[in-house]
Amino acid sequence: MALEITDANINEIINSGKPVVIDFWAEWCGPCRMVGPIVSELADDYEGKVIVGKMDVDENVETPTKYGIRNIPTILFFKDGQVVDKQIGATQKAVLSAKVDALL
C-alpha cells in the first residue's frame, strides 16, 4: 500500500536513504484514478526497497509548488533526496516499473 505523503513529512521521507516514488494526485482527477491502482501495486512490488507514496495536491500545496507540479497525475522519482526522473500523465505499469528499477 502506498504511503500517504504530506507537506509535513516529505523531507523526512525523501531523505530516508531509500529511493522514493511520489504520485501527485487529486480525488477529482480521472487519470489519477487510473494511475492510483498501479502506484499501489508498485508499493507492494518494491516493498522494503523503495518508498512509494501519494500526495493529494488539494490538501498539500507547498510541495507541489516547490517541485513545479502543474499537471496531475505527476510522479516524481527521488534518489538521495533529489528528483532524478518524472512521469507526467497516465501511463502503463511497465513504464513506471522501468523507472523504479533505474533507481535501484
N, C-alpha and C positions, 0 to 999 in steps of 0.2 A: 504494500500500500504506500502511496506517495505521501511524503511528509508535508504538513501544512507549514509554509514558509511565510513569514511576515516581515514588515519593516523592522520589528524589534529583534528578531532572531537571525536575520540573514547573514550578518557579519560573522557571527559565531559559526554558522553552518559553512559558509564558503571558505573560511579559514580553518576548517577542521582537519586538514591534511589529506582528505579524500577528494576525489573528483566529485563535482556536483552538477546536477542537471535540474534546471528550474523551468517549469511550464508557467508562463504568464497567461492568465485566462480570466474570463468573466462568465457569470451564470447565463447572461443573455446572449452569449456568442455561440452561434450554431457550429462553426468549425471547431470551436474549443470543445464542444460536447463530443465531437468525433475523435479528437486527439486525446481527450481525457482517459478513456479506457486503455489506450496504447501506452500512455505515460504510467498508468498503474501497473501494466504488465512489465514495463521496463524496471519499475521499482522492485517487483518480485524477481525478475530475471537477474538483476545485478545486486541483490541484497547482500550487504556486507562488503561490497567492492566499491559501489558508487552511491552517493546520497541523491535520491530522486525526490523532488518536491514540486509543489504547485503554489503559486501566489495569485490570489484574487486581486486584480488591479483596481477593483472598485473599493476594496477595503484597505489597500496599501497603495499610497500614492508616491511616497518618497523613492522607493527602489525603482519602480518603472520609469520615473522621471530621470533618476541618476543614470540608468542604462539606456535611455533613449527609446523606450518601448513605445512605438506609435501604432502598431498593428498587433492584433491578437488573433489566434494564438502565436506567441513567440516563445521559443525555447532557447535558453542560454546554457552553454556548456562551460563550466569553470574548472580550471586546474591551477593549483597553487594560488587560489584566491583571485585569479584573473580570468576574464572571458576569453576563451580560445576558439569558440565556434558559436554559431547560432542558426536556428531554423525559423523562418517566418512563414506562417500559414500551415494548413493541414498537410500532412504527408504520411507516407506508409511507415510501418514499424521497422522495416528493413533499413530505411534511410536513417532513422533515429538510432537504431542499434549500431550501425556502422560508425556514427558519430560518437556514440558512447564507447565503443571498442577503441576508437582512436585516443580516448582519454587514458586508457589503461596501459 
